């Protein structure tokens, strides 16, 4: 049912965001579940389902880990008989269990593992966000606060809650997995036919207390594991995305899970061994206490006394082979389930919905124009003229800005924002944002074409996204650009394919504009260089340096050429740096430092060579009031010379001009994006050259190339 519309004009579009619901839908019925309760419930369900999917594949390693941890219980290393040690390592143990017990043996306890995973991971993944927000509220922090202590505390508390709820099923799982009809010497053997049989047997023999025996060790185990796992995964994924440029995709989730799994295994293995032994030990029917251990601390003390520290890390390899893939699969399943959930229930309007939308969905879809707008506001349609004085936002800038503001928030918030802007969802048929009104406009600032949003539509999107996240965050618009746009053209992207096709066209158009601008800039430099040569007023200095190919901070030679435009004379200098006389090139760059073609090379220290270069610069400035620098790929040479004290950068007002022959040659060929090497440029103009990669020769040939290019332009002009 379409909501009624109004033709009234709203003076302040920002107020529209808050008043639209009242004008359109009136009083809305309260939802059955609050947003926070719904998020917690969804997190519980998705976390539990993801964990069940993962444990299906990793349960065999859990069986192996359990048996390795029980093998040689409270026996000193070296005193264990061969018959009491059937399992040598993780892989041999897996093969042995399969050989003697079949597929049923390596999947023992899978049913109880499912229930336990739903209780543990459903609880901790579902409660992680609410607990984190609660801690931030307790200390008056914003919900976007994601510092490490808050993450660790949230993960630990949620894990402890999950372990407490699932403790009876972990007890059953441990006892069922330790049972072996072929190797009864491994731990105490409990033979149960099903989960119900196990729970009822424990309850009849030990009561409710028996079902929760070992809960203290399990809570410590889950608390430590969760305190490490959830924050480590979150932070690892954030580092991979921000520092290594990885996207929010399968490879990032996989790498984050592997790294996270290792740290979890290191922290949790001692607690895991303790939990396994506390759960599996035989009970004394008279005292109701464990036969071997009174409590977790007693277990640790006895293990350290008889088995040493190594006993706490029994089954480590099997543990990582279990927890590594389990973490990978669980978070991958969880990410995919979240993606599916948000794409299905957060953005898509169901066809048969009978209830009116909540107030923040005051954005309606008009059946005629099918564009995103406030139904009681004046609508900007394709048939209406667009004002070039109105404020517009570049779509890509706005999207990146809003995504960036959520970068430090929880994975769920970031995922929601990522999915909101996912083209397949944003432009998908039937979604809230389908057929949003965009514009194509040309910027008067740089002449490029951009995809734009009007200020009104940008405000609508902000309102939709802010309410969708329902977090204490501020999604402010990016700064409005002061320049205006012209040649405005309305456009609606019917699908993701149309959007990408349009963006590719704009990319090619803007690339051509950029290429044209660069060519014009390079040709302007060429004309400026030819003008300075024709004036015959200044000294032109080309400089080149050659560094050691294995360490560019070590300068082997420096050469420069002075061209006196008044006398039309060249003067060349070549200095070999004695500090690095023992270093030579040849592996990657030809070693030509002994092949100076235009004079005599001089051995000197680096400081002496730089002193001579500064003297020539000072002489040129004193005579003519300035000097012109020339080079081939000049910027890198200037950067180095500035570091060692030769003032030839932008800060030196005595430098009249700086010209790069690679750029001037590109301007001559009208190929601004193609920078030729010095050798190729000389060959292209049929100029002789010998022994390049000698600093003195390169400086001389660079000057000759520069003068040749200027002569060509001057000849064409005359």
C-alpha positions as CSV (number, residue, x, y, z in Angstrom):
1,X,0.0,0.0,0.0
2,X,1.4,3.4,-1.0
3,X,1.7,6.1,1.6
4,X,-0.2,9.3,1.0
5,X,1.8,12.2,-0.4
6,X,1.6,15.9,0.2
7,X,2.6,18.9,-2.0
8,X,3.7,21.1,0.9
9,X,7.2,22.6,0.6
10,X,9.6,22.2,3.5
11,X,11.8,25.2,4.1
12,X,14.6,23.3,5.9
13,X,15.4,19.9,4.3
14,X,17.1,18.7,7.5
15,X,13.9,19.1,9.4
16,X,12.2,16.9,6.8
17,X,14.1,14.0,8.2
18,X,12.4,14.3,11.6
19,X,9.0,15.4,10.5
20,X,8.3,13.1,7.5
21,X,7.1,10.2,9.6
22,X,4.5,12.4,11.5
23,X,3.1,13.8,8.2
24,X,2.8,10.4,6.5
25,X,2.2,7.6,8.9
26,X,0.9,9.1,12.1
27,X,1.2,6.9,15.2
28,X,3.1,3.7,14.6
29,X,2.5,0.5,16.6
30,X,5.3,-0.5,18.9
31,X,7.4,-3.4,17.5
32,X,7.2,-6.7,19.3
33,X,11.0,-6.7,19.9
34,X,13.2,-3.7,20.5
35,X,16.0,-3.1,18.1
36,X,18.7,-4.1,20.7
37,X,16.8,-7.3,21.6
38,X,16.3,-8.2,18.0
39,X,20.0,-7.7,17.3
40,X,21.0,-9.8,20.2
41,X,18.6,-12.6,19.2
42,X,19.8,-12.5,15.6
43,X,23.4,-12.6,16.8
44,X,22.6,-15.6,18.9
45,X,21.0,-17.5,16.1
46,X,23.6,-16.7,13.4
47,X,26.5,-17.3,15.8
48,X,25.1,-20.7,16.8
49,X,24.4,-21.8,13.2
50,X,27.8,-20.7,12.0
51,X,29.5,-22.6,14.9
52,X,27.5,-25.7,14.0
53,X,28.6,-25.5,10.4
54,X,32.2,-25.2,11.5
55,X,32.2,-28.0,14.1
56,X,30.8,-30.5,11.5
57,X,34.2,-30.3,9.8
58,X,36.4,-29.9,12.8
59,X,34.9,-32.5,15.2
60,X,37.4,-35.2,14.2
61,X,40.3,-33.1,15.5
62,X,38.4,-32.4,18.7
63,X,38.2,-36.2,19.3
64,X,41.9,-36.5,18.7
65,X,42.7,-33.5,20.9
66,X,40.6,-34.9,23.8
67,X,42.3,-38.3,23.7
68,X,45.8,-36.8,23.4
69,X,45.1,-34.7,26.4
70,X,44.0,-37.7,28.5
71,X,46.8,-40.0,27.3
72,X,49.4,-40.4,30.0
73,X,47.3,-38.6,32.6
74,X,49.4,-37.8,35.7
75,X,52.3,-40.0,34.5
76,X,55.8,-38.5,34.4
77,X,57.3,-38.0,30.9
78,X,59.4,-41.1,30.0
79,X,57.5,-43.4,32.4
80,X,54.6,-44.0,30.1
81,X,54.5,-47.6,28.8
82,X,54.2,-48.2,25.1
83,X,50.9,-50.0,25.4
84,X,49.5,-46.9,27.3
85,X,50.6,-44.6,24.5
86,X,48.8,-45.7,21.3
87,X,48.6,-42.1,19.9
88,X,52.0,-40.7,18.7
89,X,50.9,-37.5,17.1
90,X,47.7,-35.8,15.7
91,X,47.7,-37.2,12.2
92,X,48.6,-40.8,13.4
93,X,45.9,-40.6,16.0
94,X,43.3,-39.5,13.5
95,X,44.2,-42.4,11.2
96,X,44.2,-44.9,14.1
97,X,40.8,-43.8,15.4
98,X,39.3,-44.0,11.9
99,X,40.9,-47.4,11.3
100,X,39.5,-49.0,14.5
101,X,36.3,-47.1,15.0
102,X,35.4,-45.8,11.5
103,X,33.6,-42.6,10.7
104,X,31.4,-42.9,13.8
105,X,34.6,-42.9,15.9
106,X,36.1,-39.7,14.5
107,X,32.7,-38.0,14.8
108,X,31.9,-39.1,18.4
109,X,30.0,-36.5,20.4
110,X,29.0,-34.5,17.3
111,X,25.4,-34.2,18.5
112,X,26.4,-32.8,21.9
113,X,29.0,-30.6,20.1
114,X,26.2,-29.1,18.1
115,X,24.2,-28.2,21.2
116,X,27.2,-26.9,23.0
117,X,28.3,-24.7,20.1
118,X,24.8,-23.2,19.9
119,X,25.0,-22.4,23.6
120,X,28.6,-21.2,23.7
121,X,29.1,-19.4,20.4
122,X,25.5,-18.4,20.0
123,X,25.7,-16.7,23.4
124,X,29.1,-15.2,23.1
125,X,28.7,-13.9,19.6
126,X,25.2,-12.7,20.4
127,X,26.2,-11.0,23.6
128,X,29.5,-9.5,22.5
129,X,27.9,-6.4,21.0
130,X,25.4,-5.7,23.8
131,X,28.1,-6.2,26.5
132,X,30.6,-4.0,24.7
133,X,27.9,-1.3,24.4
134,X,27.0,-1.8,28.0
135,X,30.6,-1.3,29.1
136,X,30.9,1.8,27.0
137,X,27.7,3.1,28.6
138,X,29.0,2.3,32.1
139,X,32.1,4.5,31.5
140,X,30.2,7.1,29.5
141,X,32.0,6.2,26.3
142,X,30.5,6.4,22.8
143,X,29.4,3.0,21.3
144,X,32.1,3.5,18.6
145,X,34.8,3.2,21.3
146,X,36.7,0.0,20.4
147,X,39.8,0.1,22.6
148,X,41.5,-3.1,23.4
149,X,40.4,-3.4,27.1
150,X,36.8,-3.0,26.2
151,X,37.1,-5.7,23.5
152,X,38.9,-8.1,25.8
153,X,36.4,-7.6,28.6
154,X,33.4,-8.0,26.2
155,X,34.8,-11.1,24.7
156,X,35.7,-12.7,28.1
157,X,32.3,-12.0,29.7
158,X,30.3,-13.2,26.7
159,X,32.4,-16.4,26.6
160,X,31.9,-17.1,30.4
161,X,28.2,-16.7,29.9
162,X,28.2,-19.1,27.0
163,X,30.3,-21.7,28.9
164,X,28.0,-21.6,31.9
165,X,24.9,-22.2,29.7
166,X,26.6,-25.0,27.7
167,X,28.6,-26.7,30.5
168,X,26.4,-29.9,30.7
169,X,26.7,-30.5,27.0
170,X,30.5,-29.9,27.1
171,X,30.7,-32.5,29.9
172,X,28.8,-35.0,27.7
173,X,30.8,-34.2,24.6
174,X,34.1,-34.8,26.4
175,X,33.1,-38.1,27.9
176,X,31.6,-39.4,24.6
177,X,34.7,-38.4,22.7
178,X,37.1,-40.0,25.2
179,X,35.3,-43.3,25.0
180,X,37.1,-45.9,22.8
181,X,36.2,-49.6,22.6
182,X,39.7,-50.3,21.2
183,X,41.8,-48.2,23.6
184,X,40.2,-48.3,27.0
185,X,43.4,-47.2,28.7
186,X,42.9,-43.6,27.7
187,X,41.3,-41.7,30.6
188,X,38.3,-43.0,32.4
189,X,35.8,-44.6,30.0
190,X,32.1,-43.4,30.0
191,X,29.9,-45.2,27.6
192,X,26.7,-43.3,26.6
193,X,24.4,-44.2,23.7
194,X,23.0,-40.7,23.2
195,X,22.9,-37.2,24.6
196,X,19.7,-38.0,26.6
197,X,21.2,-41.2,27.9
198,X,24.3,-39.3,29.0
199,X,22.4,-36.4,30.7
200,X,20.0,-38.8,32.5
201,X,22.8,-41.1,33.6
202,X,24.8,-38.2,35.1
203,X,21.7,-36.7,36.7
204,X,20.7,-40.1,38.3
205,X,24.2,-40.7,39.6
206,X,25.2,-37.2,40.7
207,X,22.2,-34.9,40.5
208,X,22.2,-31.4,39.1
209,X,25.6,-30.7,40.7
210,X,27.0,-33.5,38.5
211,X,25.7,-31.9,35.3
212,X,27.7,-28.7,36.2
213,X,30.8,-30.4,37.5
214,X,33.9,-28.7,36.1
215,X,31.9,-25.6,35.1
216,X,34.6,-23.4,36.8
217,X,37.3,-24.7,34.5
218,X,35.0,-24.5,31.5
219,X,34.2,-20.8,32.3
220,X,37.9,-20.0,32.6
221,X,38.6,-21.8,29.4
222,X,35.8,-20.1,27.4
223,X,36.5,-16.7,29.0
224,X,40.2,-16.8,28.0
225,X,39.4,-18.1,24.5
226,X,36.7,-15.5,23.9
227,X,38.8,-12.7,25.3
228,X,41.5,-13.5,22.8
229,X,39.4,-14.8,19.9
230,X,36.8,-12.1,19.3
231,X,39.1,-9.0,19.7
232,X,42.0,-10.7,17.9
233,X,39.9,-11.5,14.9
234,X,38.3,-8.1,14.8
235,X,41.7,-6.3,15.1
236,X,43.5,-8.6,12.6
237,X,40.8,-8.0,10.0
238,X,41.0,-4.3,10.6
239,X,44.8,-4.2,10.2
240,X,44.7,-6.3,7.0
241,X,42.1,-3.9,5.5
242,X,43.6,-0.6,6.6
243,X,47.4,-1.3,6.4
244,X,47.5,-3.9,3.7
245,X,44.6,-2.8,1.5
246,X,42.7,-6.0,1.7
247,X,39.0,-5.9,1.0
248,X,36.2,-7.2,3.1
249,X,36.2,-10.6,1.3
250,X,36.9,-14.3,1.7
251,X,40.7,-14.0,1.7
252,X,40.7,-11.4,4.4
253,X,38.3,-13.5,6.6
254,X,40.5,-16.6,6.0
255,X,43.8,-14.9,6.9
256,X,42.2,-13.2,10.0
257,X,40.8,-16.5,11.2
258,X,44.1,-18.4,10.8
259,X,46.1,-15.7,12.7
260,X,43.3,-15.4,15.3
261,X,43.2,-19.3,15.8
262,X,46.9,-19.5,16.6
263,X,46.7,-16.9,19.4
264,X,43.6,-18.5,20.8
265,X,45.2,-21.9,20.9
266,X,48.3,-20.5,22.7
267,X,46.2,-18.9,25.3
268,X,43.5,-21.5,25.8
269,X,45.3,-24.9,25.5
270,X,46.2,-25.1,29.3
271,X,42.6,-24.3,30.3
272,X,41.4,-26.8,27.7
273,X,43.5,-29.6,29.1
274,X,42.3,-28.8,32.6
275,X,38.6,-28.7,31.5
276,X,39.0,-32.0,29.6
277,X,40.4,-33.8,32.7
278,X,37.9,-32.2,35.1
279,X,35.0,-33.3,33.0
280,X,36.3,-36.8,32.2
281,X,37.5,-37.9,35.7
282,X,35.7,-40.7,37.6
283,X,33.5,-39.6,40.5
284,X,33.7,-41.1,44.0
285,X,30.1,-42.3,44.7
286,X,30.7,-41.8,48.5
287,X,32.2,-38.3,48.6
288,X,30.8,-37.0,45.4
289,X,34.2,-35.6,44.6
290,X,36.5,-36.4,41.7
291,X,38.8,-39.3,42.2
292,X,41.9,-37.5,40.7
293,X,41.2,-33.7,41.1
294,X,39.3,-31.7,43.7
295,X,39.1,-28.5,41.6
296,X,40.9,-26.8,38.7
297,X,43.8,-25.5,40.9
298,X,44.4,-29.0,42.3
299,X,44.4,-30.3,38.7
300,X,47.0,-27.7,37.7
301,X,49.2,-28.5,40.7
302,X,49.2,-32.2,40.1
303,X,49.9,-31.8,36.4
304,X,52.8,-29.5,36.9
305,X,54.2,-31.9,39.6
306,X,54.0,-35.0,37.5
307,X,53.9,-33.9,33.8
308,X,55.5,-30.5,33.9
309,X,54.6,-27.5,31.9
310,X,54.5,-29.6,28.7
311,X,51.4,-31.4,30.2
312,X,49.4,-28.2,29.9
313,X,50.1,-28.1,26.2
314,X,49.3,-31.7,25.4
315,X,47.4,-32.0,22.2
316,X,48.4,-28.5,21.0
317,X,48.9,-29.5,17.4
318,X,45.5,-31.2,17.3
319,X,44.0,-28.2,19.2
320,X,45.2,-25.8,16.5
321,X,44.2,-28.2,13.7
322,X,40.8,-28.1,15.3
323,X,40.6,-24.5,16.4
324,X,42.3,-23.0,13.3
325,X,39.9,-24.4,10.7
326,X,37.1,-24.0,13.2
327,X,37.8,-20.3,13.6
328,X,38.2,-19.9,9.9
329,X,35.0,-21.7,9.0
330,X,32.9,-20.2,11.9
331,X,33.8,-16.6,11.0
332,X,33.4,-17.3,7.3
333,X,30.0,-18.8,7.8
334,X,29.1,-16.0,10.2
335,X,30.2,-13.3,7.7
336,X,28.2,-15.0,4.9
337,X,25.1,-15.5,7.2
338,X,25.3,-11.8,8.2
339,X,25.6,-10.8,4.6
340,X,22.6,-12.9,3.6
341,X,20.5,-11.7,6.6
342,X,21.2,-8.0,6.0
343,X,20.6,-8.2,2.3
344,X,17.3,-10.1,2.9
345,X,15.8,-8.4,5.9
346,X,17.5,-5.1,6.4
347,X,17.2,-3.5,2.9
348,X,14.6,-5.5,0.9
349,X,10.9,-4.6,1.3
350,X,8.8,-7.7,1.3
351,X,6.1,-7.8,-1.2
352,X,3.3,-8.9,1.2
353,X,4.1,-6.6,4.1
354,X,0.9,-5.4,5.8
355,X,2.3,-3.3,8.6
356,X,3.3,0.3,7.9
357,X,7.0,0.9,7.9
358,X,8.7,2.4,11.0
359,X,9.2,6.2,11.1
360,X,12.7,6.2,9.7
361,X,11.4,4.6,6.5
362,X,9.5,7.8,5.7
363,X,11.4,7.4,2.4
364,X,8.8,6.1,0.0
365,X,8.9,4.8,-3.5
366,X,6.5,6.6,-5.8
367,X,5.0,4.2,-8.4
368,X,5.3,6.7,-11.2
369,X,8.8,8.1,-10.8
370,X,10.2,5.2,-8.7
371,X,12.8,7.5,-7.1
372,X,14.0,8.0,-3.6
373,X,12.5,11.1,-2.0
374,X,10.5,12.4,0.9
375,X,6.9,11.9,-0.2
376,X,5.7,15.3,1.2
377,X,8.6,17.3,-0.3
378,X,9.0,18.8,-3.7
379,X,10.5,16.0,-5.8
380,X,13.4,16.5,-8.2
381,X,12.4,14.4,-11.2
382,X,13.9,14.0,-14.6
383,X,11.5,16.4,-16.1
384,X,12.4,19.3,-13.8
385,X,15.3,21.7,-14.4
386,X,18.3,21.4,-12.1
387,X,19.7,24.5,-10.4
388,X,23.5,24.9,-10.9
389,X,23.6,27.0,-7.7
390,X,22.3,24.1,-5.5
391,X,24.6,22.1,-3.3
392,X,25.6,18.8,-4.7
393,X,27.7,15.9,-3.4
394,X,30.0,13.6,-5.3
395,X,28.7,10.1,-4.8
396,X,32.0,8.4,-4.3
397,X,33.3,11.0,-1.8
398,X,30.1,10.8,0.2
399,X,30.1,7.0,0.2
400,X,33.8,6.8,1.2
401,X,33.4,9.4,3.9
402,X,30.5,7.6,5.6
403,X,32.2,4.3,5.4
404,X,35.3,5.8,6.9
405,X,33.4,7.2,9.8
406,X,32.4,3.6,10.7
407,X,35.9,2.1,10.4
408,X,36.5,2.0,14.1
409,X,33.2,0.6,15.0
410,X,32.1,-3.0,15.6
411,X,32.2,-5.6,12.8
412,X,28.4,-5.7,12.7
413,X,28.1,-2.0,12.2
414,X,30.9,-1.9,9.5
415,X,29.3,-4.9,7.8
416,X,25.9,-3.2,7.7
417,X,27.4,-0.1,6.1
418,X,29.4,-2.2,3.6
419,X,26.2,-4.0,2.6
420,X,24.2,-0.8,2.5
421,X,26.6,0.6,-0.2
422,X,27.1,-2.8,-2.0
423,X,26.0,-2.0,-5.6
424,X,24.1,-5.3,-5.9
425,X,22.0,-4.3,-2.9
426,X,21.9,-0.5,-3.3
427,X,20.7,-0.7,-6.9
428,X,18.8,-4.0,-6.5
429,X,15.2,-4.1,-7.5
430,X,12.8,-3.8,-4.6
431,X,15.2,-2.3,-2.1
432,X,14.8,0.9,-0.2
433,X,17.4,2.6,-2.3
434,X,16.5,1.2,-5.7
435,X,16.1,3.8,-8.5
436,X,17.6,6.6,-6.4
437,X,17.8,9.9,-8.3
438,X,21.5,10.6,-9.3
439,X,22.9,13.3,-11.6
440,X,25.9,13.5,-13.9
441,X,27.7,16.8,-13.7
442,X,30.8,18.6,-14.9
443,X,32.9,20.3,-12.2
444,X,33.8,23.9,-13.0
445,X,36.9,23.3,-10.8
446,X,38.6,20.6,-12.7
447,X,36.4,20.0,-15.7
448,X,35.7,16.3,-14.9
449,X,32.4,14.5,-14.9
450,X,31.1,13.1,-11.6
451,X,28.1,11.1,-10.3
452,X,26.3,13.5,-8.0
453,X,23.5,13.6,-5.4
454,X,21.4,16.6,-4.6
455,X,21.6,17.8,-1.0
456,X,18.0,16.6,-0.4
457,X,18.7,13.1,-1.5
458,X,22.0,13.0,0.4
459,X,20.1,14.0,3.6
460,X,17.5,11.2,2.9
461,X,20.3,8.6,2.6
462,X,21.9,9.8,5.8
463,X,18.6,9.5,7.7
464,X,18.0,6.0,6.3
465,X,21.5,4.8,7.2
466,X,21.6,6.4,10.6
467,X,18.3,4.9,11.7
468,X,19.2,1.6,10.1
469,X,22.4,1.3,12.3
470,X,20.6,2.5,15.4
471,X,23.9,3.4,17.1
472,X,25.2,6.4,19.0
473,X,27.1,7.6,16.0
474,X,27.1,10.8,13.9
475,X,27.1,10.3,10.1
476,X,27.9,13.9,9.1
477,X,27.9,14.8,5.4
478,X,31.3,15.6,3.8
479,X,32.2,19.2,3.2
480,X,30.2,20.8,0.4
481,X,32.4,21.9,-2.4
482,X,32.4,25.6,-3.1
483,X,32.5,25.2,-6.9
484,X,29.4,24.4,-8.8
485,X,28.6,21.9,-11.5
486,X,27.2,22.4,-15.0
487,X,25.8,20.2,-17.8
488,X,23.7,18.4,-15.2
489,X,22.0,15.3,-16.4
490,X,19.6,13.2,-14.3
491,X,20.2,9.5,-14.3
492,X,18.8,6.4,-12.5
493,X,20.9,3.3,-12.3
494,X,18.5,0.4,-13.1
495,X,20.9,-2.2,-11.9
496,X,24.5,-2.9,-10.7
497,X,25.5,-3.6,-14.3
498,X,24.2,-0.2,-15.5
499,X,26.0,1.5,-12.6
500,X,29.4,-0.1,-13.3
501,X,29.1,0.5,-17.0
502,X,28.4,4.2,-16.4
503,X,31.3,4.5,-13.9
504,X,33.6,2.9,-16.5
505,X,32.5,5.5,-19.1
506,X,33.1,8.3,-16.7
507,X,36.5,6.9,-15.8
508,X,37.6,6.9,-19.5
509,X,36.2,10.4,-20.0
510,X,38.0,11.8,-17.0
511,X,41.2,9.9,-17.9
512,X,41.1,11.6,-21.4
513,X,40.5,15.0,-19.7
514,X,43.4,14.4,-17.3
515,X,45.7,13.3,-20.2
516,X,44.8,16.4,-22.2
517,X,45.5,18.7,-19.2
518,X,48.8,17.0,-18.5
519,X,49.8,17.4,-22.2
520,X,48.9,21.1,-22.1
521,X,51.0,21.5,-18.9
522,X,54.0,19.7,-20.4
523,X,53.8,21.7,-23.6
524,X,53.7,24.9,-21.6
525,X,56.9,23.8,-19.8
526,X,58.5,23.1,-23.2
527,X,57.6,26.6,-24.5
528,X,58.9,28.1,-21.3
529,X,62.2,26.2,-21.6
530,X,62.7,27.3,-25.3
531,X,61.9,30.9,-24.3
532,X,64.7,30.9,-21.6
533,X,67.2,29.4,-24.1
534,X,66.3,32.0,-26.7
535,X,66.8,34.8,-24.2
536,X,70.5,33.8,-23.9
537,X,70.6,35.2,-20.3
538,X,71.1,32.4,-17.9
539,X,73.4,29.5,-17.1
540,X,71.7,26.1,-17.5
541,X,72.9,23.3,-15.2
542,X,72.1,19.6,-15.7
543,X,73.1,17.3,-12.9
544,X,73.1,13.5,-12.5
545,X,74.0,11.2,-9.7
546,X,74.8,7.4,-9.8
547,X,74.2,5.4,-6.6
548,X,75.2,1.9,-5.6
549,X,72.6,-0.4,-7.0
550,X,72.2,-2.3,-3.7
551,X,71.9,0.7,-1.5
552,X,70.8,4.0,-3.1
553,X,71.9,6.0,-0.1
554,X,75.6,5.4,-1.1
555,X,76.5,7.8,-3.8
556,X,79.3,6.5,-6.2
557,X,79.6,9.5,-8.6
558,X,78.1,12.9,-9.4
559,X,78.4,14.8,-12.7
560,X,77.0,18.1,-14.0
561,X,77.2,20.1,-17.2
562,X,77.0,23.9,-17.4
563,X,75.6,25.5,-20.5
564,X,76.4,29.2,-20.9
565,X,73.6,30.5,-23.1
566,X,75.4,33.8,-23.6
567,X,78.5,32.2,-25.0
568,X,76.8,29.0,-26.1
569,X,79.5,26.9,-24.4
570,X,79.3,23.6,-22.5
571,X,81.5,22.8,-19.5
572,X,81.5,19.3,-17.9
573,X,82.5,18.0,-14.4
574,X,82.7,14.4,-13.2
575,X,83.5,13.4,-9.6
576,X,84.1,9.9,-8.3
577,X,83.4,9.5,-4.6
578,X,86.4,8.0,-2.8
579,X,84.3,7.1,0.2
580,X,82.8,4.2,-1.7
581,X,85.8,3.4,-4.0
582,X,85.4,-0.3,-3.2
583,X,81.7,-0.5,-4.4
584,X,80.8,-1.1,-8.0
585,X,77.6,-1.7,-9.9
586,X,77.1,-4.4,-12.6
587,X,74.4,-6.7,-11.3
588,X,71.5,-4.5,-12.2
589,X,73.0,-1.4,-13.7
590,X,76.1,-1.2,-16.0
591,X,79.2,0.0,-14.2
592,X,80.6,2.9,-16.4
593,X,82.1,5.2,-13.8
594,X,85.5,5.0,-15.4
595,X,84.2,5.8,-18.9
596,X,83.7,9.6,-18.7
597,X,83.7,10.9,-22.4
598,X,83.9,14.7,-21.9
599,X,86.9,15.4,-19.7
600,X,88.8,14.0,-16.8
601,X,87.2,12.3,-13.8
602,X,88.3,13.5,-10.3
603,X,88.4,11.3,-7.2
604,X,87.2,13.2,-4.1
605,X,85.1,12.9,-1.0
606,X,81.4,13.5,-1.3
607,X,81.7,16.7,0.7
608,X,84.4,18.0,-1.7
609,X,82.3,17.2,-4.8
610,X,79.2,18.9,-3.3
611,X,81.3,21.9,-2.4
612,X,82.4,22.3,-6.1
613,X,78.8,21.9,-7.3
614,X,77.7,24.6,-4.8
615,X,80.5,26.9,-6.1
616,X,79.3,26.6,-9.7
617,X,75.7,27.3,-8.6
618,X,76.8,30.4,-6.7
619,X,78.9,31.6,-9.7
620,X,75.9,31.3,-12.0
621,X,73.6,33.1,-9.6
622,X,76.1,35.9,-9.0
623,X,76.6,36.5,-12.7
624,X,73.1,36.3,-14.0
625,X,70.9,36.5,-10.9
626,X,69.6,33.0,-11.3
627,X,70.2,29.5,-12.7
628,X,68.1,27.0,-14.7
629,X,68.1,23.4,-13.6
630,X,67.8,20.5,-16.2
631,X,67.6,16.8,-15.6
632,X,66.2,13.6,-16.8
633,X,63.8,12.3,-14.1
634,X,64.9,15.4,-12.2
635,X,62.7,15.1,-9.1
636,X,64.6,12.1,-7.6
637,X,68.0,13.9,-8.1
638,X,66.7,17.1,-6.5
639,X,65.3,15.2,-3.5
640,X,68.7,13.6,-2.9
641,X,70.7,16.8,-3.5
642,X,68.5,18.7,-1.0
643,X,69.2,16.0,1.6
644,X,72.9,16.5,1.3
645,X,72.8,20.3,1.4
646,X,72.6,21.4,-2.3
647,X,69.7,23.9,-2.2
648,X,68.0,23.4,-5.6
649,X,64.4,22.7,-4.6
650,X,61.3,24.9,-4.6
651,X,62.6,26.8,-1.6
652,X,65.6,28.2,-3.6
653,X,64.3,31.4,-5.2
654,X,67.5,31.7,-7.3
655,X,66.4,28.7,-9.4
656,X,64.6,30.4,-12.4
657,X,63.3,27.1,-13.8
658,X,63.4,23.4,-13.4
659,X,62.9,21.3,-16.5
660,X,62.7,17.5,-16.9
661,X,63.8,16.3,-20.3
662,X,61.7,13.1,-19.9
663,X,58.5,15.3,-19.6
664,X,59.6,17.6,-22.5
665,X,60.3,14.6,-24.7
666,X,56.8,13.3,-23.8
667,X,55.3,16.7,-24.8
668,X,57.1,16.6,-28.1
669,X,55.6,13.1,-28.9
670,X,52.2,14.1,-27.5
671,X,52.3,11.2,-25.1
672,X,52.1,12.7,-21.6
673,X,51.8,9.4,-19.8
674,X,54.8,7.8,-21.6
675,X,58.1,8.7,-19.9
676,X,61.1,7.5,-22.1
677,X,64.5,6.7,-20.6
678,X,67.4,8.9,-21.5
679,X,68.8,6.4,-23.9
680,X,65.4,5.9,-25.7
681,X,64.9,9.7,-25.9
682,X,68.4,10.2,-27.5
683,X,67.8,7.3,-29.9
684,X,64.4,8.7,-30.8
685,X,66.0,12.0,-31.9
686,X,68.9,10.1,-33.6
687,X,71.5,11.6,-31.3
688,X,74.7,9.7,-30.7
689,X,75.3,8.5,-27.1
690,X,78.0,6.4,-25.5
691,X,78.5,4.9,-22.0
692,X,75.3,5.9,-20.4
693,X,75.0,5.3,-16.6
694,X,78.1,7.4,-16.1
695,X,77.0,10.5,-14.1
696,X,79.2,12.9,-16.2
697,X,78.0,11.4,-19.5
698,X,74.4,11.4,-18.5
699,X,74.5,15.0,-17.4
700,X,76.1,16.0,-20.7
701,X,73.7,14.0,-22.9
702,X,70.8,15.4,-20.9
703,X,71.9,18.9,-21.6
704,X,72.3,18.1,-25.3
705,X,68.8,16.5,-25.4
706,X,67.3,19.6,-23.7
707,X,68.9,22.0,-26.2
708,X,67.9,19.8,-29.1
709,X,64.2,19.8,-27.9
710,X,64.3,23.5,-27.5
711,X,65.8,24.0,-30.9
712,X,63.1,21.9,-32.5
713,X,60.4,24.1,-30.9
714,X,62.1,27.3,-31.8
715,X,62.6,26.2,-35.4
716,X,58.9,25.2,-35.7
717,X,57.9,28.6,-34.2
718,X,60.0,30.6,-36.6
